[in-house]
Amino acid sequence: MADLLDKIAVFEGRAAQLEAKLADPAVASSPSEYAEIAKELARVRPAAETSIRYRRLLTDLGEARHMRSDPDAEVRELAEAEVAELEAQREALEGEVRTLLVPGDPNDEKNVILEIRAGTGGDEAALFADDLFRMYCRYAEKQGWKVEELSRSATDGGGVKEVIAIISGDRIFSRLKFERGVHRVQRVPATESQGRIHTSTVTVAVLPEAEEVDIRIDPKDLRVDVYRASGPGGQSVNTTDSAVRITHIPTDTVVQCQDEKSQHKNKARAMKILRSRVLEREVERRADERSSERRAQVGTGERSEKIRTYNFPQSRVTDHRAGVTLHRLEAIVGGDLDEILDSVHGQMAAKAMAAGELA
């Protein structure tokens, strides 16, 4: 406990240093430096405030424990009740503390390229892929984030084979990065006359948006093909060659965009997606080099991992990593994701702590 307190107290000291710098007239006269310090303070302050709450709670808990030996029976009874309440608060707050001590991902501040693809299950998988996309859009709306759809491949049955979007806002990758993986749905399709439950899967990829400064792509490594855009069923929806397919030859990464009527806009969108995918491959390559043991501890987040099951008949959502089951499926697919996201982040922090990765 003391070791945990010492570690988190570092945030209080850093917040005090940053606040002092912001009060320095020399810093105030430099807009760029002031903005950089203010941005760091905004990241550090929540941890500093949690540290203060944790110390106060430990003080209150110590006092309540001492009161249990009071000669007055009524005081002892009240102290016992207070200790029980404070112990519960301490356990919850220590979970927050451990999460804060996990070293930050350098991509946590970035926007996100969200890619959702129908997996096994045919039309039902495509319909659920569309449902998941709406779920994330509703959650983004609640957070005040902006969603821009970059590409959509629709099916004749009203679902999507694939949808790609960019989500912009504050620390989005930090919040959504553990959503990558296979999402499984169990429900009775509208076309099922016998009332049988079908199981389908959808793949979700969450990539940090890559800028040119993050990943350098040599134009000589690209093959760009243009072709005529097509809609569901293969019918032509454009009379010009506006659709674009870009292949990054060294990694055999292929991206195609056809949603815009302008070839230049489609190419710009395709390059945005391509940069993020190539960056993801580079990050995974470096992780492979660092340690296979670490990947076993914290998970790779690869798309082959089944991470969550949505069971509609039982109104149940189970996250297989956090070991949590919630019986309010309708609210969750409606965008109420905070409880399940918090559970997953807490579990990932616990795994990082077990692997000795706390700050």
KEKE-3310 file (N, C-alpha, C; in steps of 0.2 Angstrom, whole numbers, plus 5000, padded with zeros to 4 digits):
npx = (5004:5010:5020:5012:5006:5017:5021:5011:5010:5020:5014:5007:5018:5023:5012:5012:5024:5021:5011:5017:5026:5017:5013:5024:5030:5038:5035:5022:5022:5026:5016:5016:5024:5017:5005:5009:5014:5002:4994:5001:4999:4985:4984:4991:4984:4972:4977:4984:4974:4968:4977:4978:4965:4966:4976:4969:4958:4965:4969:4957:4953:4962:4959:4946:4948:4955:4946:4938:4942:4937:4930:4917:4902:4893:4900:4910:4902:4898:4910:4914:4905:4909:4922:4920:4913:4923:4933:4928:4928:4941:4946:4940:4946:4960:4960:4958:4970:4980:4977:4981:4994:4999:5010:5009:5002:5011:5002:4990:4985:4980:4968:4957:4956:4943:4939:4927:4921:4911:4911:4910:4895:4887:4873:4868:4879:4883:4873:4875:4887:4884:4876:4885:4894:4885:4883:4896:4896:4886:4891:4902:4896:4890:4902:4906:4913:4919:4913:4918:4914:4923:4923:4912:4905:4891:4878:4866:4856:4854:4865:4882:4897:4909:4915:4923:4929:4934:4937:4937:4944:4946:4959:4955:4960:4966:4954:4947:4956:4956:4945:4948:4947:4938:4920:4907:4890:4875:4859:4842:4839:4830:4825:4824:4813:4811:4814:4827:4843:4856:4874:4886:4900:4909:4923:4933:4943:4955:4964:4977:4977:4988:5000:5010:5022:5023:5024:5034:5031:5037:5034:5038:5036:5023:5008:4996:4980:4966:4949:4932:4919:4908:4892:4881:4879:4886:4883:4887:4890:4896:4902:4914:4932:4934:4936:4948:4963:4975:4991:5003:5018:5029:5023:5012:5000:4983:4972:4956:4946:4930:4919:4918:4915:4926:4941:4953:4949:4946:4958:4965:4958:4961:4975:4976:4970:4979:4991:4989:4987:4999:5007:5002:5006:5020:5021:5016:5026:5037:5033:5033:5047:5051:5046:5039:5034:5028:5018:5010:5006:4998:4991:4988:4979:4976:4966:4961:4957:4943:4934:4922:4905:4888:4873:4857:4845:4845:4848:4861:4878:4894:4911:4925:4938:4939:4931:4918:4900:4886:4869:4861:4859:4853:4855:4869:4872:4866:4875:4880:4893:4902:4903:4907:4919:4927:4929:4936:4948:4952:4955:4966:4975:4978:4984:4995:5001:5004:5013:5024:5024:5021:5022)
npy = (4994:5006:5007:5009:5021:5029:5029:5034:5047:5054:5060:5070:5079:5082:5088:5100:5105:5108:5117:5128:5132:5136:5148:5156:5171:5171:5159:5161:5171:5164:5157:5143:5135:5137:5131:5118:5114:5116:5106:5094:5096:5094:5081:5075:5080:5073:5061:5066:5072:5060:5054:5062:5060:5047:5047:5054:5046:5035:5040:5043:5030:5025:5032:5028:5015:5016:5021:5010:5004:5011:5015:5017:5009:5012:5021:5012:5003:5012:5015:5002:5001:5012:5008:4997:5003:5012:5003:4997:5007:5010:4998:5000:5012:5009:5001:5011:5018:5009:5007:5020:5020:5012:5012:5025:5023:5028:5031:5035:5048:5049:5051:5039:5026:5017:5001:4990:4973:4961:4944:4927:4920:4925:4935:4939:4941:4953:4961:4963:4969:4981:4985:4986:4996:5007:5007:5011:5024:5030:5030:5038:5050:5053:5056:5067:5066:5066:5058:5052:5044:5034:5024:5012:4996:4990:4978:4968:4965:4975:4976:4977:4973:4979:4993:5008:5021:5037:5043:5057:5067:5069:5060:5047:5035:5029:5026:5017:5007:4994:4988:4981:4966:4950:4951:4942:4937:4931:4927:4927:4927:4938:4932:4919:4905:4895:4899:4897:4900:4909:4910:4922:4931:4946:4957:4969:4982:4993:5007:5018:5034:5038:5050:5058:5061:5050:5038:5035:5034:5028:5034:5027:5014:5011:5005:5012:5010:5014:5013:5010:5014:5003:4997:4988:4971:4973:4982:4996:5012:5024:5034:5037:5034:5034:5027:5021:5011:5007:4999:4995:4989:4983:4978:4972:4978:4982:4995:5001:5014:5021:5029:5043:5054:5060:5057:5061:5064:5051:5045:5052:5048:5034:5034:5039:5028:5018:5023:5021:5007:5002:5008:5001:4988:4990:4993:4981:4973:4978:4975:4961:4959:4963:4955:4939:4934:4945:4948:4937:4939:4952:4951:4952:4959:4956:4952:4940:4936:4931:4942:4947:4943:4945:4941:4940:4934:4932:4945:4948:4953:4948:4951:4943:4945:4953:4946:4949:4950:4958:4961:4970:4972:4980:4993:4994:4991:5002:5012:5014:5012:5014:5006:4993:4996:5002:4991:4982:4990:4990:4977:4975:4983:4976:4965:4970:4975:4963:4958:4966:4979:4991:5009)
npz = (5000:5004:4995:4983:4986:4986:4973:4966:4971:4964:4954:4959:4963:4950:4944:4952:4948:4935:4936:4942:4932:4922:4928:4927:4920:4909:4902:4900:4890:4879:4868:4861:4870:4882:4878:4877:4889:4896:4891:4895:4908:4909:4906:4917:4929:4932:4938:4948:4956:4960:4967:4978:4983:4987:4997:5007:5009:5015:5027:5033:5034:5043:5055:5057:5060:5072:5080:5083:5094:5104:5121:5121:5116:5107:5098:5094:5086:5076:5071:5065:5055:5047:5044:5036:5025:5020:5017:5006:4997:4996:4990:4977:4973:4973:4962:4952:4954:4950:4937:4933:4934:4925:4911:4899:4882:4868:4858:4863:4863:4851:4836:4830:4818:4813:4809:4804:4800:4793:4798:4800:4796:4786:4780:4792:4800:4793:4796:4809:4810:4805:4816:4826:4821:4822:4836:4841:4835:4842:4855:4853:4850:4862:4869:4863:4852:4835:4821:4805:4791:4781:4771:4765:4762:4757:4759:4750:4759:4768:4777:4781:4773:4776:4785:4787:4797:4803:4819:4828:4841:4859:4866:4860:4855:4867:4874:4866:4862:4866:4860:4849:4840:4839:4839:4845:4840:4846:4841:4836:4819:4808:4798:4801:4802:4811:4824:4828:4837:4830:4828:4825:4819:4820:4815:4823:4821:4828:4825:4828:4821:4809:4805:4793:4799:4808:4801:4787:4771:4756:4740:4729:4733:4732:4723:4713:4708:4697:4695:4690:4700:4710:4715:4728:4723:4712:4702:4691:4698:4694:4681:4678:4681:4696:4708:4719:4721:4732:4734:4746:4742:4749:4761:4757:4759:4756:4751:4747:4740:4736:4739:4737:4723:4718:4712:4717:4731:4735:4734:4744:4755:4755:4757:4770:4777:4774:4779:4793:4794:4790:4800:4811:4808:4809:4823:4828:4824:4831:4844:4843:4843:4855:4866:4868:4879:4886:4877:4879:4892:4892:4881:4863:4856:4843:4828:4828:4840:4851:4859:4865:4868:4862:4868:4862:4865:4879:4884:4886:4889:4887:4892:4888:4892:4903:4911:4914:4915:4909:4910:4901:4887:4877:4881:4880:4866:4862:4864:4877:4884:4894:4907:4903:4896:4906:4914:4906:4904:4917:4919:4910:4916:4928:4922:4917:4928:4935:4926:4929:4924:4929:4931)
capx = (5000:5014:5023:5007:5005:5023:5022:5006:5012:5024:5009:5006:5023:5023:5007:5014:5029:5018:5007:5022:5029:5012:5013:5030:5029:5042:5031:5015:5023:5027:5010:5018:5027:5012:5000:5012:5014:4995:4992:5003:4995:4978:4985:4993:4980:4967:4981:4986:4968:4966:4982:4975:4959:4968:4979:4964:4954:4969:4969:4951:4952:4966:4956:4940:4950:4957:4940:4935:4944:4934:4927:4909:4900:4890:4906:4913:4898:4898:4917:4914:4902:4913:4928:4918:4912:4930:4937:4925:4930:4949:4947:4939:4951:4966:4959:4960:4977:4984:4976:4985:5001:5001:5013:5004:5004:5012:4997:4984:4982:4978:4962:4956:4953:4939:4937:4922:4920:4907:4915:4906:4887:4883:4869:4867:4885:4884:4868:4878:4893:4881:4874:4891:4896:4880:4885:4902:4894:4882:4895:4906:4891:4890:4908:4907:4918:4917:4914:4918:4914:4928:4922:4907:4903:4885:4875:4859:4851:4854:4870:4889:4903:4915:4914:4929:4928:4939:4934:4941:4942:4951:4962:4951:4964:4966:4948:4944:4961:4955:4940:4950:4946:4932:4914:4902:4883:4870:4852:4837:4839:4823:4823:4824:4806:4811:4816:4834:4848:4862:4880:4889:4905:4911:4929:4934:4950:4955:4970:4979:4977:4995:5002:5016:5028:5023:5027:5036:5030:5040:5029:5040:5033:5015:5005:4990:4975:4960:4944:4925:4915:4902:4887:4879:4877:4891:4881:4891:4887:4899:4903:4921:4936:4935:4938:4956:4965:4982:4995:5009:5021:5033:5019:5006:4994:4979:4967:4953:4940:4926:4913:4918:4915:4932:4947:4958:4947:4946:4965:4967:4956:4964:4981:4975:4969:4985:4996:4987:4988:5006:5010:5000:5010:5026:5020:5016:5033:5042:5031:5036:5054:5052:5045:5034:5031:5024:5012:5006:5003:4994:4987:4991:4974:4975:4959:4958:4955:4936:4934:4915:4899:4882:4868:4851:4839:4846:4850:4868:4885:4900:4918:4929:4945:4937:4927:4912:4894:4881:4862:4858:4862:4850:4858:4876:4872:4864:4881:4881:4899:4907:4904:4911:4926:4930:4930:4942:4954:4955:4958:4972:4980:4979:4988:5001:5004:5006:5019:5029:5024:5018:5027)
capy = (5000:5012:5008:5011:5028:5033:5029:5039:5054:5057:5064:5077:5083:5084:5093:5106:5108:5111:5123:5133:5134:5140:5154:5159:5176:5169:5154:5164:5175:5159:5153:5136:5132:5137:5126:5111:5113:5115:5100:5089:5096:5091:5073:5073:5082:5068:5056:5070:5072:5053:5053:5066:5056:5040:5048:5056:5040:5031:5044:5042:5023:5024:5035:5024:5009:5017:5022:5003:5002:5016:5012:5018:5003:5015:5023:5006:5001:5017:5014:4996:5002:5016:5005:4993:5007:5015:4998:4996:5013:5009:4993:5003:5018:5006:4999:5017:5020:5004:5009:5026:5018:5008:5017:5027:5021:5034:5033:5036:5054:5050:5049:5032:5023:5011:4996:4984:4969:4955:4938:4921:4921:4928:4941:4940:4945:4959:4966:4965:4973:4988:4987:4988:5003:5012:5007:5015:5030:5033:5031:5044:5056:5054:5058:5073:5065:5067:5052:5053:5038:5034:5019:5007:4991:4988:4971:4969:4964:4980:4976:4980:4969:4982:5000:5011:5028:5040:5046:5062:5070:5069:5053:5042:5028:5027:5024:5012:5002:4987:4985:4977:4958:4947:4951:4937:4939:4926:4930:4924:4931:4940:4927:4912:4903:4890:4902:4895:4905:4909:4913:4925:4935:4953:4959:4976:4984:5000:5009:5025:5038:5039:5056:5057:5061:5044:5033:5037:5029:5030:5034:5021:5008:5011:5004:5015:5008:5017:5009:5012:5012:4999:4997:4981:4967:4974:4987:5002:5018:5029:5033:5039:5030:5038:5023:5020:5005:5008:4994:4996:4983:4980:4974:4969:4981:4985:4999:5004:5019:5023:5032:5050:5055:5063:5052:5064:5063:5044:5043:5055:5044:5028:5035:5040:5022:5014:5025:5018:5000:5001:5009:4996:4982:4991:4993:4974:4970:4980:4971:4954:4959:4965:4949:4935:4933:4951:4947:4932:4942:4957:4950:4956:4963:4954:4952:4933:4935:4933:4947:4949:4940:4948:4936:4944:4931:4933:4952:4948:4955:4945:4952:4937:4947:4956:4941:4953:4949:4963:4960:4976:4972:4985:4999:4994:4992:5009:5016:5015:5007:5015:5001:4988:4998:5002:4984:4980:4994:4988:4970:4976:4986:4971:4961:4974:4975:4956:4957:4970:4985:4998:5015)
capz = (5000:5005:4989:4979:4988:4984:4966:4963:4974:4959:4949:4963:4962:4943:4943:4955:4944:4929:4938:4943:4925:4919:4932:4925:4915:4902:4899:4897:4884:4873:4867:4860:4876:4887:4876:4878:4897:4898:4888:4899:4915:4908:4907:4924:4934:4935:4942:4954:4960:4962:4973:4984:4986:4990:5004:5012:5011:5019:5033:5036:5036:5049:5060:5059:5063:5079:5084:5084:5101:5109:5126:5120:5112:5101:5094:5091:5081:5070:5068:5061:5049:5043:5041:5030:5019:5018:5014:4999:4993:4995:4985:4971:4972:4971:4955:4948:4955:4946:4930:4931:4935:4919:4907:4894:4875:4864:4853:4867:4861:4843:4834:4828:4812:4816:4804:4806:4795:4794:4798:4799:4798:4781:4781:4800:4802:4790:4799:4816:4808:4805:4822:4830:4819:4826:4843:4842:4833:4847:4860:4851:4850:4869:4871:4860:4847:4828:4817:4798:4787:4775:4766:4767:4757:4759:4756:4748:4764:4773:4782:4778:4773:4779:4786:4789:4799:4807:4825:4830:4848:4864:4869:4858:4855:4874:4877:4862:4859:4868:4857:4843:4841:4836:4843:4843:4842:4847:4841:4831:4813:4806:4792:4804:4804:4817:4830:4831:4838:4826:4830:4819:4821:4817:4817:4824:4821:4831:4823:4829:4815:4807:4801:4789:4803:4811:4797:4781:4765:4750:4734:4725:4736:4731:4716:4713:4702:4697:4692:4690:4707:4709:4721:4729:4717:4706:4697:4691:4701:4692:4674:4678:4685:4702:4713:4719:4725:4733:4737:4748:4740:4754:4766:4753:4762:4750:4753:4741:4742:4730:4741:4734:4716:4716:4712:4722:4738:4737:4735:4750:4761:4755:4760:4777:4780:4772:4784:4799:4794:4790:4806:4815:4807:4812:4830:4830:4823:4836:4850:4843:4844:4862:4871:4867:4886:4887:4873:4883:4898:4891:4875:4857:4852:4836:4826:4829:4847:4853:4865:4868:4866:4863:4867:4862:4869:4887:4885:4890:4885:4891:4890:4890:4895:4909:4915:4917:4911:4910:4908:4899:4881:4873:4883:4877:4859:4861:4865:4884:4884:4899:4912:4900:4894:4912:4917:4902:4906:4924:4919:4907:4921:4932:4919:4916:4935:4936:4922:4932:4920:4932:4931)
cpx = (5004:5018:5019:5007:5011:5024:5017:5007:5016:5020:5008:5011:5024:5018:5009:5019:5026:5014:5011:5025:5023:5011:5019:5029:5032:5038:5025:5016:5025:5021:5011:5020:5021:5007:5003:5012:5007:4992:4994:5000:4988:4978:4987:4988:4975:4971:4983:4980:4967:4971:4980:4969:4961:4972:4974:4960:4958:4969:4963:4950:4956:4963:4950:4942:4952:4951:4936:4937:4942:4930:4919:4907:4897:4895:4909:4909:4898:4905:4917:4911:4906:4919:4926:4916:4919:4934:4935:4928:4938:4950:4946:4944:4958:4966:4961:4967:4981:4983:4980:4992:5004:5004:5009:5007:5005:5007:4990:4981:4979:4971:4962:4953:4950:4937:4933:4921:4916:4912:4910:4899:4883:4879:4868:4873:4886:4879:4871:4884:4890:4879:4880:4894:4891:4881:4891:4900:4890:4886:4900:4902:4891:4896:4910:4913:4915:4918:4913:4919:4918:4926:4917:4905:4897:4883:4868:4854:4851:4860:4876:4894:4909:4913:4920:4927:4934:4935:4939:4939:4948:4953:4957:4954:4964:4960:4946:4949:4959:4949:4941:4949:4940:4926:4909:4895:4879:4863:4848:4837:4831:4820:4822:4817:4806:4813:4823:4839:4854:4868:4884:4895:4907:4918:4930:4941:4950:4962:4971:4980:4985:4996:5008:5022:5028:5026:5028:5035:5033:5035:5031:5038:5026:5013:4998:4986:4969:4955:4937:4922:4909:4898:4886:4877:4882:4889:4885:4887:4891:4901:4911:4926:4939:4937:4946:4958:4973:4985:5001:5013:5025:5029:5013:5000:4990:4973:4963:4947:4937:4920:4913:4918:4922:4937:4952:4956:4947:4954:4968:4965:4959:4971:4981:4974:4975:4990:4995:4988:4995:5009:5008:5004:5017:5026:5020:5023:5038:5040:5033:5043:5055:5052:5039:5030:5026:5018:5007:5002:4997:4989:4989:4986:4973:4968:4956:4956:4947:4936:4927:4910:4893:4876:4861:4846:4839:4848:4856:4874:4890:4907:4922:4936:4944:4934:4921:4906:4889:4874:4858:4860:4859:4853:4865:4876:4869:4869:4883:4887:4903:4909:4909:4918:4930:4933:4936:4948:4957:4958:4965:4977:4982:4985:4995:5005:5007:5013:5025:5030:5022:5024:5031)
cpy = (5006:5013:5011:5019:5032:5034:5034:5046:5057:5062:5070:5081:5086:5089:5100:5109:5112:5117:5129:5136:5138:5147:5159:5164:5174:5164:5157:5168:5170:5155:5145:5133:5132:5132:5119:5109:5112:5108:5094:5089:5093:5084:5071:5075:5077:5063:5060:5070:5065:5052:5056:5062:5050:5042:5050:5050:5035:5034:5043:5035:5022:5026:5031:5018:5010:5018:5015:5001:5007:5013:5012:5013:5006:5018:5017:5003:5005:5016:5008:4997:5007:5013:5000:4997:5010:5009:4996:5001:5012:5004:4996:5008:5015:5003:5005:5019:5015:5005:5015:5025:5014:5013:5018:5024:5028:5036:5035:5043:5055:5048:5042:5031:5017:5007:4990:4980:4963:4949:4932:4922:4924:4935:4943:4944:4952:4964:4968:4969:4981:4990:4989:4995:5008:5012:5012:5023:5034:5034:5037:5050:5058:5057:5065:5072:5066:5061:5054:5046:5039:5030:5014:5003:4988:4981:4973:4968:4969:4981:4979:4974:4972:4990:5003:5018:5030:5044:5051:5065:5069:5062:5047:5035:5025:5024:5017:5006:4995:4984:4981:4969:4956:4948:4946:4939:4932:4928:4926:4929:4932:4935:4920:4910:4899:4893:4900:4901:4904:4912:4916:4929:4941:4955:4966:4977:4992:5002:5016:5028:5040:5045:5054:5057:5054:5038:5036:5032:5032:5029:5028:5014:5007:5009:5007:5013:5012:5013:5012:5010:5008:4999:4989:4978:4968:4979:4993:5008:5024:5029:5035:5034:5033:5034:5022:5014:5006:5002:4996:4989:4980:4975:4971:4971:4984:4989:5001:5009:5021:5027:5039:5049:5057:5058:5054:5063:5056:5042:5046:5050:5037:5028:5036:5033:5018:5016:5021:5011:4998:5002:5004:4990:4983:4991:4985:4971:4971:4976:4964:4954:4959:4958:4945:4934:4939:4950:4942:4935:4947:4956:4955:4960:4961:4952:4944:4931:4936:4936:4947:4945:4944:4943:4940:4941:4932:4940:4952:4950:4952:4947:4947:4939:4949:4951:4945:4951:4954:4961:4966:4977:4978:4992:5000:4995:4999:5014:5017:5010:5008:5010:4996:4990:4999:4996:4981:4983:4992:4981:4971:4979:4981:4966:4964:4974:4968:4955:4962:4976:4991:5003:5015)
cpz = (5000:4998:4983:4980:4985:4977:4963:4965:4969:4955:4953:4962:4955:4942:4946:4951:4938:4930:4939:4937:4922:4922:4930:4919:4908:4898:4896:4891:4878:4872:4865:4866:4881:4885:4878:4885:4899:4896:4893:4906:4915:4909:4914:4930:4937:4940:4949:4959:4963:4968:4979:4988:4990:4997:5009:5014:5016:5026:5037:5038:5043:5055:5062:5062:5070:5083:5086:5091:5106:5114:5125:5115:5106:5096:5090:5085:5075:5067:5063:5055:5044:5040:5035:5024:5016:5014:5007:4994:4991:4990:4978:4968:4970:4964:4950:4948:4950:4939:4928:4931:4929:4914:4901:4887:4872:4859:4857:4865:4854:4842:4831:4821:4814:4809:4806:4800:4797:4794:4796:4800:4792:4782:4788:4802:4799:4793:4806:4815:4808:4812:4827:4828:4822:4833:4845:4840:4839:4853:4859:4852:4858:4872:4868:4854:4840:4824:4809:4794:4781:4770:4769:4761:4760:4756:4754:4753:4770:4778:4778:4778:4777:4779:4789:4791:4803:4813:4828:4837:4853:4867:4867:4858:4862:4876:4873:4860:4861:4865:4851:4845:4837:4841:4840:4845:4842:4847:4836:4825:4811:4801:4795:4806:4810:4823:4833:4832:4833:4829:4824:4823:4817:4819:4817:4825:4823:4830:4825:4822:4814:4803:4797:4793:4807:4807:4790:4776:4759:4744:4730:4727:4735:4724:4717:4707:4703:4693:4693:4696:4705:4716:4723:4723:4711:4701:4697:4694:4699:4685:4673:4682:4691:4708:4713:4724:4726:4737:4739:4747:4745:4759:4763:4756:4756:4753:4747:4744:4736:4732:4738:4726:4713:4717:4717:4729:4740:4738:4742:4756:4761:4758:4768:4780:4779:4777:4790:4799:4793:4796:4811:4814:4810:4819:4832:4829:4829:4843:4849:4845:4852:4867:4870:4874:4888:4884:4876:4889:4897:4885:4869:4854:4845:4834:4827:4836:4848:4859:4869:4864:4867:4862:4868:4866:4877:4889:4889:4886:4890:4888:4892:4893:4902:4914:4918:4912:4914:4907:4906:4891:4877:4875:4880:4870:4857:4862:4872:4886:4890:4904:4909:4898:4901:4915:4913:4904:4913:4924:4915:4911:4925:4929:4918:4923:4937:4932:4924:4927:4923:4932:4937)
residu = (MET:ALA:ASP:LEU:LEU:ASP:LYS:ILE:ALA:VAL:PHE:GLU:GLY:ARG:ALA:ALA:GLN:LEU:GLU:ALA:LYS:LEU:ALA:ASP:PRO:ALA:VAL:ALA:SER:SER:PRO:SER:GLU:TYR:ALA:GLU:ILE:ALA:LYS:GLU:LEU:ALA:ARG:VAL:ARG:PRO:ALA:ALA:GLU:THR:SER:ILE:ARG:TYR:ARG:ARG:LEU:LEU:THR:ASP:LEU:GLY:GLU:ALA:ARG:HIS:MET:ARG:SER:ASP:PRO:ASP:ALA:GLU:VAL:ARG:GLU:LEU:ALA:GLU:ALA:GLU:VAL:ALA:GLU:LEU:GLU:ALA:GLN:ARG:GLU:ALA:LEU:GLU:GLY:GLU:VAL:ARG:THR:LEU:LEU:VAL:PRO:GLY:ASP:PRO:ASN:ASP:GLU:LYS:ASN:VAL:ILE:LEU:GLU:ILE:ARG:ALA:GLY:THR:GLY:GLY:ASP:GLU:ALA:ALA:LEU:PHE:ALA:ASP:ASP:LEU:PHE:ARG:MET:TYR:CYS:ARG:TYR:ALA:GLU:LYS:GLN:GLY:TRP:LYS:VAL:GLU:GLU:LEU:SER:ARG:SER:ALA:THR:ASP:GLY:GLY:GLY:VAL:LYS:GLU:VAL:ILE:ALA:ILE:ILE:SER:GLY:ASP:ARG:ILE:PHE:SER:ARG:LEU:LYS:PHE:GLU:ARG:GLY:VAL:HIS:ARG:VAL:GLN:ARG:VAL:PRO:ALA:THR:GLU:SER:GLN:GLY:ARG:ILE:HIS:THR:SER:THR:VAL:THR:VAL:ALA:VAL:LEU:PRO:GLU:ALA:GLU:GLU:VAL:ASP:ILE:ARG:ILE:ASP:PRO:LYS:ASP:LEU:ARG:VAL:ASP:VAL:TYR:ARG:ALA:SER:GLY:PRO:GLY:GLY:GLN:SER:VAL:ASN:THR:THR:ASP:SER:ALA:VAL:ARG:ILE:THR:HIS:ILE:PRO:THR:ASP:THR:VAL:VAL:GLN:CYS:GLN:ASP:GLU:LYS:SER:GLN:HIS:LYS:ASN:LYS:ALA:ARG:ALA:MET:LYS:ILE:LEU:ARG:SER:ARG:VAL:LEU:GLU:ARG:GLU:VAL:GLU:ARG:ARG:ALA:ASP:GLU:ARG:SER:SER:GLU:ARG:ARG:ALA:GLN:VAL:GLY:THR:GLY:GLU:ARG:SER:GLU:LYS:ILE:ARG:THR:TYR:ASN:PHE:PRO:GLN:SER:ARG:VAL:THR:ASP:HIS:ARG:ALA:GLY:VAL:THR:LEU:HIS:ARG:LEU:GLU:ALA:ILE:VAL:GLY:GLY:ASP:LEU:ASP:GLU:ILE:LEU:ASP:SER:VAL:HIS:GLY:GLN:MET:ALA:ALA:LYS:ALA:MET:ALA:ALA:GLY:GLU:LEU:ALA)
# end
